Amino acid sequence: MGNQIGALCPAGIFKAATGYLWIFAFQENHWAKLCEIMGREELLGAPHFADNTLRVANRAEVSKVIDAWLATFTDSDAVIAVLREAWIPHAPVLTVEQAMQHPHLIERRTVRTVHDRVLEDFQVPGFRCAFPRILNRSIWRLHFLESITLRFSRSISAFLQIELHCSNASTSSAVLPTDLRHSLQLY
């Protein structure tokens, strides 16, 4: 199966003339459009390609058809243009260097410029969860309040237990039980 999604077909990475492409055309409307742009409308009536389940069972044949079509192009950008015009989900598979220079990834701050005293400015890849600012603030506040409340309630509980223990103990044996000493060490 290699670079294909097991339960979907066609859905995976295919070799194009100047790189690799992710093509995701398992839905019936996308499959029909892909057959049309490949000039292979007869595949739509083929019983062994009638639905996704049958295409998965015949994945090798589907992949051969797509590979043959991709081989007719001399440039991956030409394939991308055809797929884009047909509204078929697709994407180029980027090298690390291409990803580091991709304007969308730079704009989304997935690629970041960091400063080092010795190395100066340089770019690093990284994962960026881009939540709206208001959501970030709300999540932080909620986490902060939960944390403070939990610590406060544990501390109050520990001190109340200590006070109760000390008031019941004689002055000569005011040693705290192990569980209370442990509670105090945590905070």
N, C-alpha and C positions, 0 to 999 in steps of 0.2 A: 504494500500500500504506500509506503514511503511518505511523501509530503502531501498526502491527501487526508481529508477528514473521513473517518471510518463509516459513518452513517449517512453521509451526503455525497452526491455525485452530480455534476462535477463541482468539487470544492477543494481547492488545494493549490499547490505551487507548480507552475509549468515553466519549462525553459523556453525563452524567446531568443531572438537573434542576438541581442546585446544585454541580456540579463535574465532575471526570473520575474514572473508575474504571479500574483495571487489572483485566481479567478474563482468566483463564488456564484455559480449559476445553477444551483440545484432546484430552485423553485421552478414550477412549470412555466411561468411567464418568462423568466430569465433563460431557461433552457430553450424555449421556443425562439426567443430573440437571438440567442447564441447560434442556434442551427441556421437561422435566417442569414445572419451576417457571415457565417462560414460558407454559405451557399450549399448547405446540406439539409434542406427542408424535408427530404425523404426520411430523415432520422426521426421526425416527429410521428410518423405513422408506423415506425418499426416496433413490433411487439416487445422486443427485448430492451427498448428504451422508453416504454410507455409511461413510467413514473420513476420517482427517485429510487424506490426499492429495487426496481429492475435495473436501473442504471448503476446502482451500487454493485449488484451482482455481476454486471458486465463492465466494470470499471476499466479494465485494461483496454477494451475496445473504445470506450468513450475517450480515454486518455490518448489513444493513437490518433483518433479523429482530430482532437484539439491540437496535439503536437504537429500533425501534418498541416493544419491551418496556420499555426504559428510559424512554421518553417517557410511560409510564402512571404513573410515580411522580412525586410532587411534591417529593421530598427524597432526596438521595443516601444519607442515613443509613438510610432505609427499604430501599433496594436492598441496601446492605451487610448489613443484618440478614437479609434473605432469602438472600443468597449465603452468609453465615456459617452459617445454619441448614442449608443444603443441602451444606455442606462443599465448596464450589467455591472454588478459590484465587482471591483477589481482593485488592485494596488500593485505598484512595483515593489519588489523585495530589494531593499536598500542595503548597501554595504555600510559598515560603520562610518567610513569617511563621508559617504553620501548623506547618511542620517545626521551627522554632525553639522553638515552644511545646509540642511533642508530648511527653507524659510519658515515653514509651518511649525516645525519642532523648535526652532529658535524663538519664534513669536510666542509659543505656548510655554516657554521656559523649560522645556524638557531637556534642552541643551542649554547649559548655563556657562557663563564666563565667570571664573573665579580668579582671585588675585593671590599670588604668593610672593613673599619678599624676594625669594631667590629666582623662581621661575617666571615672575611677572604675571601678566594676564594669560590665561589659557582656558579652553573650553573643556567641559566634562559632561558626559552623558549622565542622565539621572532620571529617576521616576518622579513625576510631579502630579500629585493629586490636585486638580484645580477646582476647589470648591468655591462657591461665591463667598465673598468676604463676610457677609452677614452670617452665613452658616458657620464659617470658621470661628467667628467670635462667639456665636451661640454655643457651639460645641465646647469651646475652651471654657466659657463661663460655667456651663453645666458640669463639666469635669472638675473644675476648680471648686465649685460649691459642694459637689458630692464628696470630694476629697477632704475638704475642710470640715464638713459636717460629720463625716465618718470618723476622722481623727478626733474631733471635739467630743463626740459622743463616747468614743472609746476611752478618751482621757478622763472625762467626767465619771464614767462608770468605774474606772480603775481607782480614781481618787475617793469616790464614795465608798468603795469596798475597803480601801485602806483606812479611811476614817472609822468605818464600822468595826474593822478588825482591831484597830488601836483602842477604840473606846471600850471594847469587850475584853481586851488583854490587860493583864496586870502590868505595872510599870517596869517590872524586872524582865518581862518576856515579850517585849514589843518587836518581835521579829516577824517580818512579812512572810506569808506563804509563798511558795515558788511561783505559782501562777500570777500573783500580783506583782512580784518583782519582775517577772518576764514582761508583763503589760507595761510597766514603767520604762523598761529598757527600750521598748519599741517606739516610745514617744519621747 
